[in-house]
Amino acid sequence: MQIYNTLTRRKEPFQTLEPGKVRMYVCGMTVYDYCHLGHARVMVAFDVITRYLRARGYDVTYVRNVTDIDDKILKRAEENGESITALTERMIAAMHEDEARLSVLPPDEEPRATRHIDDIIAMIETLIAKGYAYAADNGDVYYRVRKFEGYGKLNNRNLDDMRSGARVDIDAHKEDPLDFVLWKAAKPGEAHWASPWGDGRPGWHIECSAMSKCCLGDTFDIHGGGPDLTFPHHENEIAQSEAANEKPFVNTWMHAGAVRVNQEKMSKSLGNFFTIRDVLSEHDAEVVRYLLVASHYRSPINYSVDSLAEARKSLVRFYTSLEGLALGESTPNADAELGSTESIYRERFFAAMDDDFNTPEALSVLFDLVRELNRVRNSEPEQAATFAHELKALAEMLGLLQQSPEAFLKGGQALSLSEAEIEAKISERALAKANKDFAKADAIRDELTTQGIVLKDSREGTTWVVETP
């Protein structure tokens, strides 16, 4: 296996700290609002990575944190006239609903910042004792950036360049403008915790250093997150953790690509900002997941009506190939073939995923498998069933094709007719054909087609699917 490491800026052979075990930490959400498409991108990317590592035989411990105390949370709770706890609990529940609809498996651990205050304070005390942090006279505690020799290595940045060109907080209480806050003194009426430096709350960066250490130890295998986190958040995590623990922090850094909407950056100011639930209210969840999986996890994704339509067409092709095959139980030789090296499709799929989780290439293998399945579908039904089981087993590693073909092909978008009404139209058309009223039969087919319902005639009768116009 090879994984691209953001730190070294190249693909590297994947070697775990402990044989057969992977410890992975991914920066999660700040729960002041509903999750957006960018969050979905990170959720799905690391869900696929976790699924594949487990399929590869690794014992994975996947930790994804929740930031439940933050300036944005304080502001939103005040605006809403609700408590911080009420707001964050509501948003966490919504986040779990969103990820479940996208078939994202829950992480093994989901630490919350407010439940690790003692761990955070202990790490800050260690940093102060080692000279990497200092308490200011206003009750804040800051990290001495210039004290840490490796600062900037994740982003390949020079400290002097950062000072001259970077956006840094101007604060008279800092020794250096590049220093960042570890502990914030509480303002009147704000949520706070007692500390050796007075009442306050943790800074954002220190939360992840403390929680990852608590859950995974001083050093772990993979740290992931969104594309906007490399600087300053992940750079600051490295500085904090390596200074406090005097050990390398992470072996492999992974970052998902950004989401663009109609080739533009997604932002509220451009009016193209979408929450996950906005999207899922109009589009099938598996179609959205397919769109997120179809691009390499490091590549940007373009979200548009056209890209969603292409995603749906691909899934229709997959599910159509499975339609009508017995998928409830394995055929006698299916399990043996799936678990052996004899399957060229399995070998090619694993080779693609071993190459830095190359999902576009892995999907191309599945399309080849579909072509072969369709070729033997009628002439070799047992072989077709074996291919169908293999298709579903491989697709499961991507979190796809786990519905029944009938459920997907007859759903996924709003229809103007109920299923009973569609079946009634099919019966009416069959009667017209029996009476040789072919004009009426064609009119019924055309009427259904204009509503996105495509009829499929066979010797066994007529079935229907929903297709995107």
Beta strands, then each sheet from edge to edge (+ up, - down):
strand 1: 2-5
strand 2: 10-13
strand 3: 21-26
strand 4: 59-64
strand 5: 133-135
strand 6: 141-143
strand 7: 180-185
strand 8: 200-202
strand 9: 220-225
strand 10: 250-255
strand 11: 259-261
strand 12: 264-265
strand 13: 301-303
strand 14: 453-458
strand 15: 461-466
sheet 1: 1+ 2-
sheet 2: 4+ 3+ 9+ 10+
sheet 3: 5+ 6- 7+ 8-
sheet 4: 12+ 11- 13-
sheet 5: 14+ 15-
end
